[in-house]
Amino acid sequence: MIYIVDDKADNRFLLEQTLKRNCHYKDPIQSLPDGYYLLQHMATVTELPQLILLDLHMPLLNGYQTLKGLKQHLDWQTIPVVIISADASEQEVEACYGEGADMVLIRCLDWRAYSASLRAICQRWL
């Protein structure tokens, strides 16, 4: 299972469709609107996700704060987390890697390049 965490429903939908079409991903995808909801949800599940795709800029808990929460929990530390952002600064990227992000993906307007990056993520972690 993959978790997609983004405050924008359109981004979650597009990411889910891209994973299904370009990565031929058929397992369930859980879509969550914020890092706060992700951490609350994670505390209630018995089956952990294979991968978490986490938007950096969100209300309540942003991606960086959520990543810190994930990596502080012993059972969740090994779940690969990919931070996604359209406008992450160099300092934000470095901070995410410092907290244990497995990858930071910059959302770009070049759909082919973005799709290729998602395929590479699928090949590596799924």
C-alpha positions, 0 to 999 in steps of 0.5 A: 500500500502507498500513502499519498499525503497532500492538502490539495485533492487535485495533487493527490488524484493526479499522483494516484492516477500517475502511479496506476498508469505509469507504474502499473500499481494495482495495490490500494492507495490511501489518500490523506489531506495532511500530516496530522491525519497521517500520523493519527491514521498510522497509529490505528493500522495494523498493516504499514504502507510500503511507501509514503509520498508526502507533500512538503507544504501543508497546513497543520503539520507540514511535510517536514514536521510529519517526517520528524514524527514518522522517524521518531516512531520505532515501527515507522522508521524503515518506511520509505518517505518521499517528500514532494514539493513544487518549490522547496528551497535548498535549505528545506531539501537539506533539512528533509534529508537530515530528518531521514527522507529517502528522496525529495522529488521536485514537482515540475511542469515537464510531465514526462520527467515527473512521470519518469521520476515516479517510475523510478520511485516505484522500481526502487521501493515497490 
